[in-house]
Amino acid sequence: MSGGALVVHHAGALTTVQDLGRVGWSRFGVPTAGALDTVALRLANRLVGNADDAAGLEMHLQGPVLQARGAVWVAVMGGAFGPHPGEVMLLRKGERLDLRDGRGTP
């Protein structure tokens, strides 16, 4: 996502916000955590012009339903959620992206 905001109308089963984690903090009891597929997160961020370490939505089982509050660039990576992996799309104000059924229809 880049340049706008999204409203979550349906979170989807096990959809979480993830970044690249907390590397180097384990000695203080903080696990690295972060995105399961860091390569996909970095690539999605690059495709929409974000910093590599910007947070993204990680989806499992069922994707979310999102609505743009303004113009928002979105990239969907990996899995069967929505558009082909690596596809970048512009959601205009008010447009929805439904990733629940795997079709990814705005």
N, C-alpha and C positions, 0 to 999 in steps of 0.2 A: 504494500500500500504506500502511496506517496501523495502528498499535497492535499489531503482532505481528511474527512472523518467518516466512519461507518457506524451505523446503528445496527445492533444485533437484535433481530426479531425472533430468531430461534437459534439457540446455541449449538445444537447438534450434540450427539452422544460423544463425550470425551473430547470436546474441542477445548484447547487450552492456549493461553498466550505464552510463547516461548521465545527466548533469545539464545545467544551462544553459551550461556551459563556463567558460572563464577569460577573461572580457572585460577588456581593458586591460593585458594582460601581453605583447602581441606584441613590444613594444620589447625585451623580455628573451629573445625567442626562443620564447615559449610560445604555441602556436596557440590560438585560441578554442575549437575543437573543440566538444564537447557534443552534445546531441540534434539529430538531423536536423530534427525537427518540434517546435520549442520551444513553439509554441502548444498542440499536443496534450499535451505534457508538463505544461505549466502547468495546463491544464484537468483532466487526470487527477489531478494533485496536489490541486487545489481540491475535486474531487468526493469525495475520500476524507479531506479535512481536513488534508492535509500543507501545508507551506510551498511556495510556487511553485518554489523552487530545489532541492527534494528530488530525489534521484536516482530513476530508474525504469529499467525494462527496455525496451530498444529491440530489436524483433524484425525479422528479415529472413528470407525464404525459408520458415522453419519456426519455430513458436513452441516454448516450453519446456513441461515438465511440472513443476508446482510443488505442494508440499504445505504446508499451514499447520501451524505448530508451536503456534499459539494462534489466537485469533480475529483475522482479518486482513481489512480492507476492501481490495478490488481494483477498479480501473477499467481497462477496455481501451479504447483510443482508436485510431481509424483502421484502415485495412487490413482484411484478411479474417480476422483472428485472433480467434476466439471470438465472444463476445456482440456485440450491436450496439454500435457506437461510443457511448461516453458511458454505457453501462450500468454501474452500480456493484453489486457483490455482496459479501456477507459469506461468507468461507470460515471454517468452524469448525475447531477443532483436529482434525487428521487428514484433513480433506477435501483432495482433489486438484483441480487445475485443469489440464486437458490442452489446450494450445493448438497441438498439432502438426498437427491435421487441419482446423483452421478452425471446428470446432463449439464449442469452449470449454466442454466438459462438466465440471462439478465431480464 
